[in-house]
């Protein structure tokens, strides 16, 4: 049971990093720091977008429009951290 908990924690941690990379990459694209016509850059952005867009789109449907500020990645990260801590707490109480 402990191995599944460690795997779940690692998956959540990895997904949080993908969210952070996606947010930073979107800023870099917006300020023309990276070129999306480069095939490698485009592939990385497309993969991160496909991984993060569905949950972010769901969160954005409930959030008010804040103009150019998008805090949906922060909301998702906080939700993932809460979920991870909640599941860890439940399984550690069951194990005792």
C-alpha positions as CSV (number, residue, x, y, z in Angstrom):
1,X,0.0,0.0,0.0
2,X,2.9,2.3,0.8
3,X,4.3,1.9,-2.8
4,X,1.0,3.1,-4.3
5,X,1.1,6.2,-2.0
6,X,4.6,7.0,-3.1
7,X,3.7,6.5,-6.7
8,X,0.7,8.8,-6.3
9,X,2.8,11.5,-4.6
10,X,5.4,11.3,-7.4
11,X,2.7,11.6,-10.1
12,X,1.2,14.6,-8.4
13,X,4.6,16.2,-7.9
14,X,5.5,15.6,-11.6
15,X,2.1,17.1,-12.8
16,X,2.7,20.2,-10.6
17,X,6.0,20.7,-12.4
18,X,4.3,20.3,-15.8
19,X,1.9,23.0,-14.7
20,X,4.7,25.3,-13.7
21,X,6.6,24.7,-16.9
22,X,3.4,25.4,-19.0
23,X,2.8,28.7,-17.2
24,X,6.4,29.9,-17.6
25,X,6.4,28.8,-21.3
26,X,3.2,30.6,-22.0
27,X,4.8,33.8,-20.5
28,X,7.9,33.3,-22.7
29,X,5.8,32.8,-25.8
30,X,3.7,35.9,-24.9
31,X,6.9,38.1,-24.6
32,X,8.5,36.6,-27.8
33,X,11.4,35.1,-25.8
34,X,11.0,31.6,-27.4
35,X,10.1,31.0,-31.0
36,X,7.1,28.6,-31.5
37,X,8.2,28.0,-35.1
38,X,11.0,25.8,-33.8
39,X,9.7,22.2,-34.0
40,X,11.1,21.1,-30.7
41,X,9.7,24.1,-28.8
42,X,6.4,23.6,-30.5
43,X,6.3,19.9,-29.5
44,X,7.1,20.6,-25.9
45,X,4.4,23.3,-25.7
46,X,1.9,21.1,-27.4
47,X,2.5,18.2,-25.0
48,X,2.3,20.5,-21.9
49,X,-0.8,22.2,-23.3
50,X,-2.6,18.9,-23.9
51,X,-1.7,17.7,-20.4
52,X,-2.8,20.8,-18.6
53,X,-5.6,22.4,-20.6
54,X,-8.5,20.2,-19.7
55,X,-8.4,20.7,-15.9
56,X,-7.4,24.4,-16.4
57,X,-10.3,25.0,-18.7
58,X,-12.7,23.4,-16.1
59,X,-11.3,25.7,-13.4
60,X,-11.6,28.7,-15.7
61,X,-15.2,28.0,-16.3
62,X,-16.0,28.7,-12.6
63,X,-13.6,31.6,-12.0
64,X,-14.4,35.2,-12.7
65,X,-12.6,37.0,-15.5
66,X,-9.6,38.8,-14.1
67,X,-8.4,40.3,-17.4
68,X,-5.0,39.2,-18.4
69,X,-4.2,37.6,-15.1
70,X,-4.8,33.8,-15.1
71,X,-4.7,32.3,-11.6
72,X,-6.2,28.9,-12.6
73,X,-2.7,27.1,-12.5
74,X,-2.3,28.4,-8.9
75,X,-5.8,27.1,-8.0
76,X,-5.1,23.7,-9.6
77,X,-1.7,23.4,-7.8
78,X,-3.3,24.2,-4.5
79,X,-6.1,21.7,-5.2
80,X,-3.5,19.0,-6.1
81,X,-1.5,19.7,-2.9
82,X,-4.7,19.5,-0.8
83,X,-5.7,16.3,-2.5
84,X,-2.3,14.7,-2.0
85,X,-2.2,15.7,1.7
86,X,-5.7,14.5,2.2
87,X,-5.1,11.1,0.7
88,X,-1.8,10.7,2.6
89,X,-3.6,11.5,5.8
90,X,-6.3,9.0,5.1
91,X,-4.0,6.2,4.2
92,X,-1.7,6.8,7.2
93,X,-4.6,6.7,9.6
94,X,-5.8,3.4,8.0
95,X,-2.2,2.0,8.3
96,X,-2.1,2.7,12.0
